[in-house]
Amino acid sequence: MSTDSTQSLHRVLRVRDGLAITVGIVIGAGILRTPGLIAGYLGDPWLILGVWVLGGVVAALSTLLLAEMSASLPEAGGKYVYAREAWGPVMGFVAGWSELLVTRGFSGATKAVVIAEYIRILMGRGSIPVLAGAVAVAFFFLHTRGLEASTVFQNVTTAIKVVVVFLIAAAGIWAGDMVGFTSGAITVEGSRLLGFAIAYQSVAFAYYGWEDAAKMAEEVKDPGTALPKILLGGAVAVAVLYLLLNIAFLAALTPAEMVGSELVAQDAIAGVFGGTAGTVIVFASLLILLSSINVNFLGLPRVAYGLASHGLAFKAWMKVDARGTPRNALYFISAWIGLLAVTSGFEFLIRFMMMVAITVDTMVLIGYFRLRIKRPDLKRPFKVPGYPWIPGITVVLYIAILAILVGTQPRLTVGAGGMLLLLVIAGWFTARRNASLGEAA
């Protein structure tokens, strides 16, 4: 199908579509794949629950700030838009490109890897890189069918996903004997602070995506009213489901039994209902992941579109086909996710991704205060309650968490910091070029 640069994004998304997108992208590889890693890092059932509660609190507070900014600036691109308006085009470039290349690109790749792992569990064989690459190709073709087709897929799979998650949680809690809470903690190697830092990266990864519906603000009906409902409703729903699932896991398994598991949900259900039930959980987990990775392919082309529309990415990414898809941006996103999926391992992807993501998110959230001062003219359909205290607490939490991550993982910090520095330099040159072109015109 040919593309047409005169086409524009279509406002077709309702609140229920946005909630499906939010819940769909967040509940996926994180909650399925990381509980075994987190148990190994922390070893104590109450610490395990505590770090999940902390992740939910941080996500909820962040969502309040993002809800105000998204309702005030309902443009395609999400956090890129808020960074650009608060700090200028260089930081907008950093926020947008870090999402394309790292946070959401790596997120999509992790999901493709985990889907491949679970397909191999069912088949008993198969190459993870080949299967992960095939997943990326399949979703590329789905999204060439247009926004409405991919949204229908999202709504259906998310509805099934929520039912499946509730059933897993209910089965584990009902049939388990709370062995995880009565067995006590296990001994973990290394620094407790380092263990917390790595565990928090896994939890933050599991919650990440709570703001993804904001990327599609130009396609949401009545965004000033709808976006806060979508963002806040999605964050609360995810936090509740995550807590129920972790209680279910600990009801059926000890922390020692969880350590190293690629799919704790399967182990928990198989332990109380038998191997056949465990196989059913693998199928259910695949469905959950398909719903989640679908949103990466929905949201990321819109970030690319937003960057291109402000001269911070290739103009070709602004082309939207007759079905409402930024087709050229979709080509790039699909190729990048596929490349990461076939070349990288799960744990490296999430640790690097979250170091970059938390750094950029801290900058964006500090920008909330700058927007309040810099743009008093903005219409704000939704305002964060308890201003300035709740926004201030949110920013302080982010700074404290970032300090712990940086202090405990110096090598990862150097790698993530180097990538962000390159993006700052590229953003500076791009902004200068755009300014020169503007003066020449």
BELCORVEN-V804281 format. One record per residue. RES is the residue in one letter. PHI is phi in whole degrees, -180 to 180 (none if undefined). PSI is psi in radians with two decimals (* if undefined). BURIAL is + if it has 16 or more other C-alpha atoms within 10 Angstrom, else -. Layout:
# BELCORVEN-V804281
res=RES phi=PHI psi=PSI burial=BURIAL
res=RES phi=PHI psi=PSI burial=BURIAL
This chain:
# BELCORVEN-V804281
res=M phi=none psi=2.37 burial=-
res=S phi=-76 psi=2.69 burial=-
res=T phi=-101 psi=2.77 burial=+
res=D phi=-140 psi=2.03 burial=-
res=S phi=-69 psi=-0.23 burial=-
res=T phi=-84 psi=-0.20 burial=-
res=Q phi=-70 psi=2.69 burial=+
res=S phi=-129 psi=2.92 burial=+
res=L phi=-66 psi=2.61 burial=+
res=H phi=-104 psi=2.30 burial=+
res=R phi=-84 psi=1.63 burial=-
res=V phi=-127 psi=-0.16 burial=-
res=L phi=-86 psi=2.28 burial=+
res=R phi=-100 psi=3.12 burial=+
res=V phi=-60 psi=-0.76 burial=+
res=R phi=-66 psi=-0.59 burial=-
res=D phi=-66 psi=-0.75 burial=+
res=G phi=-65 psi=-0.69 burial=+
res=L phi=-64 psi=-0.68 burial=+
res=A phi=-63 psi=-0.68 burial=+
res=I phi=-65 psi=-0.81 burial=+
res=T phi=-64 psi=-0.95 burial=+
res=V phi=-65 psi=-0.61 burial=+
res=G phi=-63 psi=-0.78 burial=+
res=I phi=-78 psi=-0.59 burial=+
res=V phi=-74 psi=-0.86 burial=+
res=I phi=-81 psi=1.82 burial=+
res=G phi=-167 psi=-2.15 burial=+
res=A phi=-60 psi=-0.59 burial=+
res=G phi=-60 psi=-1.00 burial=+
res=I phi=-72 psi=-0.43 burial=+
res=L phi=-83 psi=-0.71 burial=+
res=R phi=-99 psi=-0.45 burial=+
res=T phi=-89 psi=-0.34 burial=+
res=P phi=-55 psi=-0.62 burial=+
res=G phi=-67 psi=-0.67 burial=+
res=L phi=-66 psi=-0.79 burial=+
res=I phi=-64 psi=-0.70 burial=+
res=A phi=-60 psi=-0.66 burial=+
res=G phi=-70 psi=-0.55 burial=+
res=Y phi=-76 psi=-0.62 burial=+
res=L phi=-109 psi=-0.80 burial=+
res=G phi=80 psi=-0.25 burial=+
res=D phi=-114 psi=2.27 burial=+
res=P phi=-60 psi=-0.64 burial=+
res=W phi=-75 psi=-0.59 burial=-
res=L phi=-67 psi=-0.66 burial=-
res=I phi=-61 psi=-0.87 burial=+
res=L phi=-64 psi=-0.67 burial=+
res=G phi=-62 psi=-0.71 burial=-
res=V phi=-71 psi=-0.53 burial=+
res=W phi=-70 psi=-0.66 burial=+
res=V phi=-64 psi=-0.77 burial=+
res=L phi=-59 psi=-0.78 burial=-
res=G phi=-60 psi=-0.70 burial=+
res=G phi=-67 psi=-0.69 burial=+
res=V phi=-64 psi=-0.81 burial=+
res=V phi=-63 psi=-0.74 burial=+
res=A phi=-64 psi=-0.73 burial=+
res=A phi=-66 psi=-0.77 burial=+
res=L phi=-64 psi=-0.75 burial=+
res=S phi=-61 psi=-0.67 burial=+
res=T phi=-62 psi=-0.64 burial=+
res=L phi=-58 psi=-0.81 burial=+
res=L phi=-67 psi=-0.75 burial=+
res=L phi=-66 psi=-0.56 burial=+
res=A phi=-64 psi=-0.74 burial=+
res=E phi=-65 psi=-0.78 burial=+
res=M phi=-67 psi=-0.67 burial=+
res=S phi=-69 psi=-0.66 burial=+
res=A phi=-69 psi=-0.53 burial=+
res=S phi=-80 psi=-0.54 burial=+
res=L phi=-130 psi=1.24 burial=+
res=P phi=-78 psi=1.20 burial=+
res=E phi=-116 psi=2.72 burial=+
res=A phi=-64 psi=2.38 burial=+
res=G phi=127 psi=-0.37 burial=+
res=G phi=66 psi=-2.22 burial=+
res=K phi=-62 psi=-0.48 burial=+
res=Y phi=-56 psi=-0.75 burial=+
res=V phi=-63 psi=-0.77 burial=+
res=Y phi=-71 psi=-0.65 burial=+
res=A phi=-66 psi=-0.71 burial=+
res=R phi=-64 psi=-0.77 burial=+
res=E phi=-70 psi=-0.59 burial=+
res=A phi=-81 psi=-0.77 burial=+
res=W phi=-115 psi=-0.19 burial=+
res=G phi=106 psi=3.11 burial=-
res=P phi=-66 psi=-0.52 burial=+
res=V phi=-65 psi=-0.86 burial=+
res=M phi=-71 psi=-0.52 burial=+
res=G phi=-63 psi=-0.74 burial=+
res=F phi=-59 psi=-0.82 burial=+
res=V phi=-61 psi=-0.83 burial=+
res=A phi=-62 psi=-0.79 burial=+
res=G phi=-70 psi=-0.83 burial=+
res=W phi=-71 psi=-0.55 burial=+
res=S phi=-65 psi=-0.57 burial=+
res=E phi=-69 psi=-0.79 burial=+
res=L phi=-62 psi=-0.85 burial=+
res=L phi=-84 psi=-0.56 burial=+
res=V phi=-120 psi=-1.27 burial=+
res=T phi=-62 psi=-0.95 burial=+
res=R phi=-86 psi=-0.55 burial=+
res=G phi=-63 psi=-0.83 burial=+
res=F phi=-64 psi=-0.65 burial=+
res=S phi=-60 psi=-0.83 burial=+
res=G phi=-61 psi=-0.67 burial=+
res=A phi=-67 psi=-0.71 burial=+
res=T phi=-61 psi=-0.70 burial=+
res=K phi=-67 psi=-0.69 burial=+
res=A phi=-63 psi=-0.69 burial=+
res=V phi=-64 psi=-0.80 burial=+
res=V phi=-69 psi=-0.67 burial=+
res=I phi=-57 psi=-0.76 burial=+
res=A phi=-63 psi=-0.71 burial=+
res=E phi=-60 psi=-0.73 burial=+
res=Y phi=-75 psi=-0.56 burial=+
res=I phi=-63 psi=-0.70 burial=+
res=R phi=-66 psi=-0.62 burial=-
res=I phi=-59 psi=-0.77 burial=-
res=L phi=-71 psi=-0.70 burial=-
res=M phi=-83 psi=-0.41 burial=-
res=G phi=83 psi=-0.01 burial=-
res=R phi=-166 psi=3.04 burial=-
res=G phi=129 psi=2.66 burial=-
res=S phi=-90 psi=2.14 burial=-
res=I phi=-59 psi=-0.86 burial=+
res=P phi=-59 psi=-0.74 burial=+
res=V phi=-65 psi=-0.81 burial=-
res=L phi=-64 psi=-0.72 burial=+
res=A phi=-64 psi=-0.72 burial=+
res=G phi=-63 psi=-0.67 burial=+
res=A phi=-65 psi=-0.61 burial=+
res=V phi=-61 psi=-0.80 burial=+
res=A phi=-61 psi=-0.72 burial=+
res=V phi=-64 psi=-0.75 burial=-
res=A phi=-61 psi=-0.74 burial=-
res=F phi=-74 psi=-0.49 burial=+
res=F phi=-59 psi=-0.83 burial=+
res=F phi=-67 psi=-0.62 burial=-
res=L phi=-60 psi=-0.75 burial=-
res=H phi=-81 psi=-0.17 burial=+
res=T phi=-73 psi=-0.19 burial=+
res=R phi=-81 psi=-0.14 burial=-
res=G phi=106 psi=2.91 burial=+
res=L phi=-64 psi=-0.73 burial=+
res=E phi=-65 psi=-0.71 burial=+
res=A phi=-65 psi=-0.76 burial=-
res=S phi=-71 psi=-0.50 burial=+
res=T phi=-72 psi=-0.70 burial=+
res=V phi=-60 psi=-0.79 burial=-
res=F phi=-57 psi=-0.75 burial=-
res=Q phi=-65 psi=-0.83 burial=+
res=N phi=-61 psi=-0.77 burial=+
res=V phi=-66 psi=-0.85 burial=-
res=T phi=-69 psi=-0.56 burial=+
res=T phi=-70 psi=-0.70 burial=+
res=A phi=-60 psi=-0.77 burial=-
res=I phi=-65 psi=-0.69 burial=-
res=K phi=-59 psi=-0.82 burial=+
res=V phi=-61 psi=-0.74 burial=+
res=V phi=-62 psi=-0.79 burial=-
res=V phi=-62 psi=-0.77 burial=+
res=V phi=-62 psi=-0.77 burial=+
res=F phi=-62 psi=-0.72 burial=-
res=L phi=-65 psi=-0.73 burial=-
res=I phi=-62 psi=-0.82 burial=+
res=A phi=-63 psi=-0.81 burial=+
res=A phi=-64 psi=-0.73 burial=+
res=A phi=-64 psi=-0.77 burial=+
res=G phi=-65 psi=-0.77 burial=+
res=I phi=-69 psi=-0.71 burial=+
res=W phi=-71 psi=-0.78 burial=-
res=A phi=-90 psi=-0.37 burial=+
res=G phi=-76 psi=2.86 burial=+
res=D phi=-113 psi=0.38 burial=+
res=M phi=61 psi=0.59 burial=+
res=V phi=-64 psi=-0.54 burial=-
res=G phi=-65 psi=-0.51 burial=+
res=F phi=-86 psi=-0.44 burial=+
res=T phi=-94 psi=-0.28 burial=-
res=S phi=-80 psi=-0.33 burial=-
res=G phi=85 psi=-3.13 burial=-
res=A phi=-81 psi=2.79 burial=+
res=I phi=-111 psi=2.77 burial=-
res=T phi=-78 psi=2.30 burial=-
res=V phi=-115 psi=2.59 burial=-
res=E phi=-86 psi=2.65 burial=-
res=G phi=86 psi=-3.04 burial=-
res=S phi=-69 psi=2.37 burial=-
res=R phi=-64 psi=-0.64 burial=-
res=L phi=-67 psi=-0.73 burial=-
res=L phi=-63 psi=-0.71 burial=+
res=G phi=-60 psi=-0.74 burial=+
res=F phi=-63 psi=-0.76 burial=+
res=A phi=-60 psi=-0.80 burial=+
res=I phi=-70 psi=-0.67 burial=+
res=A phi=-63 psi=-0.72 burial=+
res=Y phi=-65 psi=-0.65 burial=+
res=Q phi=-59 psi=-0.69 burial=+
res=S phi=-67 psi=-0.73 burial=+
res=V phi=-67 psi=-0.78 burial=+
res=A phi=-60 psi=-0.65 burial=+
res=F phi=-62 psi=-0.71 burial=+
res=A phi=-65 psi=-0.58 burial=+
res=Y phi=-86 psi=-0.26 burial=+
res=Y phi=-66 psi=2.42 burial=+
res=G phi=116 psi=-0.06 burial=+
res=W phi=-59 psi=-0.33 burial=+
res=E phi=-105 psi=0.11 burial=+
res=D phi=-64 psi=-0.54 burial=+
res=A phi=-61 psi=-0.47 burial=+
res=A phi=-65 psi=-0.45 burial=+
res=K phi=-63 psi=-0.43 burial=+
res=M phi=-105 psi=0.50 burial=+
res=A phi=-59 psi=-0.57 burial=+
res=E phi=-75 psi=-0.08 burial=+
res=E phi=-115 psi=0.13 burial=+
res=V phi=-97 psi=2.31 burial=+
res=K phi=-72 psi=2.34 burial=+
res=D phi=49 psi=1.06 burial=+
res=P phi=-62 psi=-0.56 burial=+
res=G phi=-59 psi=-0.61 burial=+
res=T phi=-94 psi=-0.70 burial=-
res=A phi=-74 psi=-0.70 burial=+
res=L phi=-62 psi=-0.79 burial=+
res=P phi=-59 psi=-0.70 burial=+
res=K phi=-63 psi=-0.73 burial=+
res=I phi=-65 psi=-0.87 burial=+
res=L phi=-67 psi=-0.83 burial=+
res=L phi=-71 psi=-0.76 burial=+
res=G phi=-62 psi=-0.71 burial=+
res=G phi=-66 psi=-0.74 burial=+
res=A phi=-63 psi=-0.77 burial=+
res=V phi=-65 psi=-0.78 burial=+
res=A phi=-60 psi=-0.76 burial=-
res=V phi=-66 psi=-0.77 burial=+
res=A phi=-60 psi=-0.75 burial=+
res=V phi=-64 psi=-0.81 burial=-
res=L phi=-63 psi=-0.69 burial=+
res=Y phi=-65 psi=-0.74 burial=+
res=L phi=-64 psi=-0.75 burial=+
res=L phi=-60 psi=-0.75 burial=+
res=L phi=-64 psi=-0.75 burial=+
res=N phi=-69 psi=-0.60 burial=+
res=I phi=-64 psi=-0.70 burial=+
res=A phi=-64 psi=-0.75 burial=+
res=F phi=-61 psi=-0.79 burial=+
res=L phi=-74 psi=-0.33 burial=+
res=A phi=-72 psi=-0.51 burial=+
res=A phi=-105 psi=-0.39 burial=+
res=L phi=-134 psi=2.65 burial=+
res=T phi=-84 psi=2.79 burial=+
res=P phi=-55 psi=-0.65 burial=+
res=A phi=-62 psi=-0.65 burial=+
res=E phi=-74 psi=-0.42 burial=+
res=M phi=-79 psi=-0.49 burial=+
res=V phi=-58 psi=2.23 burial=+
res=G phi=83 psi=-0.07 burial=+
res=S phi=-72 psi=2.39 burial=+
res=E phi=-81 psi=-0.35 burial=+
res=L phi=-150 psi=1.50 burial=+
res=V phi=-61 psi=-0.62 burial=+
res=A phi=-59 psi=-0.72 burial=+
res=Q phi=-64 psi=-0.79 burial=+
res=D phi=-62 psi=-0.71 burial=+
res=A phi=-66 psi=-0.82 burial=+
res=I phi=-73 psi=-0.70 burial=+
res=A phi=-64 psi=-0.58 burial=+
res=G phi=-66 psi=-0.50 burial=+
res=V phi=-108 psi=-0.36 burial=+
res=F phi=-121 psi=-0.16 burial=-
res=G phi=106 psi=2.96 burial=-
res=G phi=-64 psi=-0.62 burial=-
res=T phi=-62 psi=-0.75 burial=-
res=A phi=-62 psi=-0.65 burial=+
res=G phi=-63 psi=-0.68 burial=+
res=T phi=-65 psi=-0.68 burial=+
res=V phi=-59 psi=-0.68 burial=-
res=I phi=-66 psi=-0.61 burial=+
res=V phi=-62 psi=-0.79 burial=+
res=F phi=-60 psi=-0.78 burial=-
res=A phi=-63 psi=-0.68 burial=+
res=S phi=-65 psi=-0.65 burial=+
res=L phi=-61 psi=-0.74 burial=+
res=L phi=-63 psi=-0.75 burial=+
res=I phi=-59 psi=-0.77 burial=+
res=L phi=-69 psi=-0.64 burial=+
res=L phi=-63 psi=-0.70 burial=+
res=S phi=-64 psi=-0.67 burial=+
res=S phi=-72 psi=-0.84 burial=+
res=I phi=-68 psi=-0.44 burial=+
res=N phi=-56 psi=-0.63 burial=+
res=V phi=-74 psi=-0.50 burial=+
res=N phi=-59 psi=-0.73 burial=+
res=F phi=-76 psi=-0.38 burial=+
res=L phi=-77 psi=-0.86 burial=+
res=G phi=-81 psi=-0.72 burial=+
res=L phi=-64 psi=-0.70 burial=+
res=P phi=-60 psi=-0.48 burial=+
res=R phi=-74 psi=-0.58 burial=+
res=V phi=-64 psi=-0.80 burial=+
res=A phi=-60 psi=-0.73 burial=+
res=Y phi=-60 psi=-0.78 burial=+
res=G phi=-63 psi=-0.74 burial=+
res=L phi=-62 psi=-0.81 burial=+
res=A phi=-65 psi=-0.62 burial=+
res=S phi=-67 psi=-0.28 burial=+
res=H phi=-114 psi=0.34 burial=+
res=G phi=75 psi=0.30 burial=+
res=L phi=-106 psi=0.14 burial=+
res=A phi=-155 psi=-3.14 burial=+
res=F phi=-64 psi=2.35 burial=-
res=K phi=-59 psi=-0.52 burial=+
res=A phi=-61 psi=-0.42 burial=+
res=W phi=-73 psi=-0.18 burial=+
res=M phi=-81 psi=-0.22 burial=+
res=K phi=-71 psi=2.19 burial=+
res=V phi=-117 psi=2.24 burial=+
res=D phi=-81 psi=3.11 burial=+
res=A phi=-64 psi=-0.30 burial=+
res=R phi=-93 psi=0.10 burial=+
res=G phi=85 psi=0.30 burial=+
res=T phi=-104 psi=2.23 burial=+
res=P phi=-70 psi=1.49 burial=+
res=R phi=-63 psi=-0.81 burial=+
res=N phi=-65 psi=-0.65 burial=+
res=A phi=-64 psi=-0.66 burial=+
res=L phi=-64 psi=-0.66 burial=+
res=Y phi=-57 psi=-0.87 burial=-
res=F phi=-63 psi=-0.83 burial=+
res=I phi=-61 psi=-0.77 burial=+
res=S phi=-64 psi=-0.72 burial=+
res=A phi=-66 psi=-0.70 burial=-
res=W phi=-68 psi=-0.81 burial=+
res=I phi=-61 psi=-0.73 burial=+
res=G phi=-62 psi=-0.74 burial=+
res=L phi=-63 psi=-0.80 burial=+
res=L phi=-62 psi=-0.71 burial=+
res=A phi=-65 psi=-0.60 burial=+
res=V phi=-89 psi=-0.13 burial=+
res=T phi=-119 psi=-0.16 burial=-
res=S phi=-127 psi=2.75 burial=-
res=G phi=-94 psi=2.78 burial=+
res=F phi=-61 psi=-0.93 burial=+
res=E phi=-67 psi=-0.69 burial=-
res=F phi=-60 psi=-0.76 burial=-
res=L phi=-58 psi=-0.81 burial=+
res=I phi=-74 psi=-0.62 burial=+
res=R phi=-69 psi=-0.79 burial=+
res=F phi=-66 psi=-0.76 burial=+
res=M phi=-57 psi=-0.82 burial=+
res=M phi=-76 psi=-0.48 burial=+
res=M phi=-63 psi=-0.79 burial=+
res=V phi=-68 psi=-0.79 burial=+
res=A phi=-62 psi=-0.79 burial=+
res=I phi=-68 psi=-0.60 burial=+
res=T phi=-63 psi=-0.87 burial=+
res=V phi=-67 psi=-0.72 burial=+
res=D phi=-63 psi=-0.63 burial=+
res=T phi=-61 psi=-0.77 burial=+
res=M phi=-62 psi=-0.76 burial=+
res=V phi=-65 psi=-0.74 burial=+
res=L phi=-71 psi=-0.62 burial=+
res=I phi=-63 psi=-0.60 burial=+
res=G phi=-62 psi=-0.37 burial=+
res=Y phi=-56 psi=-0.80 burial=+
res=F phi=-66 psi=-0.69 burial=+
res=R phi=-64 psi=-0.67 burial=+
res=L phi=-64 psi=-0.68 burial=+
res=R phi=-59 psi=-0.66 burial=-
res=I phi=-84 psi=-0.78 burial=-
res=K phi=-74 psi=-0.60 burial=-
res=R phi=-125 psi=1.13 burial=-
res=P phi=-67 psi=-0.25 burial=-
res=D phi=-77 psi=-0.26 burial=-
res=L phi=-63 psi=2.37 burial=-
res=K phi=-75 psi=2.20 burial=-
res=R phi=-118 psi=1.55 burial=+
res=P phi=-60 psi=-0.47 burial=+
res=F phi=-129 psi=2.37 burial=+
res=K phi=-125 psi=2.46 burial=-
res=V phi=-64 psi=2.20 burial=+
res=P phi=-69 psi=2.68 burial=-
res=G phi=72 psi=0.42 burial=-
res=Y phi=-65 psi=2.38 burial=-
res=P phi=-97 psi=0.11 burial=-
res=W phi=-70 psi=-0.84 burial=-
res=I phi=-65 psi=-0.80 burial=+
res=P phi=-60 psi=-0.66 burial=+
res=G phi=-64 psi=-0.75 burial=-
res=I phi=-62 psi=-0.71 burial=-
res=T phi=-60 psi=-0.82 burial=+
res=V phi=-65 psi=-0.72 burial=+
res=V phi=-62 psi=-0.72 burial=-
res=L phi=-59 psi=-0.79 burial=+
res=Y phi=-62 psi=-0.77 burial=+
res=I phi=-63 psi=-0.73 burial=+
res=A phi=-65 psi=-0.77 burial=-
res=I phi=-64 psi=-0.76 burial=+
res=L phi=-62 psi=-0.70 burial=+
res=A phi=-62 psi=-0.71 burial=-
res=I phi=-65 psi=-0.76 burial=+
res=L phi=-62 psi=-0.79 burial=+
res=V phi=-66 psi=-0.74 burial=+
res=G phi=-69 psi=-0.46 burial=-
res=T phi=-99 psi=-0.23 burial=+
res=Q phi=-135 psi=1.20 burial=-
res=P phi=-61 psi=-0.68 burial=-
res=R phi=-66 psi=-0.76 burial=-
res=L phi=-64 psi=-0.65 burial=+
res=T phi=-61 psi=-0.75 burial=+
res=V phi=-63 psi=-0.77 burial=-
res=G phi=-64 psi=-0.84 burial=-
res=A phi=-67 psi=-0.74 burial=+
res=G phi=-63 psi=-0.66 burial=+
res=G phi=-63 psi=-0.72 burial=-
res=M phi=-65 psi=-0.75 burial=+
res=L phi=-65 psi=-0.64 burial=+
res=L phi=-64 psi=-0.74 burial=-
res=L phi=-61 psi=-0.67 burial=-
res=L phi=-68 psi=-0.66 burial=+
res=V phi=-62 psi=-0.79 burial=+
res=I phi=-63 psi=-0.81 burial=-
res=A phi=-63 psi=-0.67 burial=+
res=G phi=-65 psi=-0.68 burial=+
res=W phi=-64 psi=-0.80 burial=+
res=F phi=-65 psi=-0.68 burial=-
res=T phi=-65 psi=-0.76 burial=+
res=A phi=-64 psi=-0.71 burial=+
res=R phi=-64 psi=-0.74 burial=-
res=R phi=-62 psi=-0.77 burial=-
res=N phi=-64 psi=-0.68 burial=+
res=A phi=-64 psi=-0.71 burial=-
res=S phi=-65 psi=-0.72 burial=-
res=L phi=-65 psi=-0.64 burial=-
res=G phi=-66 psi=-0.70 burial=-
res=E phi=-68 psi=-0.67 burial=-
res=A phi=-65 psi=-0.61 burial=-
res=A phi=-70 psi=* burial=-
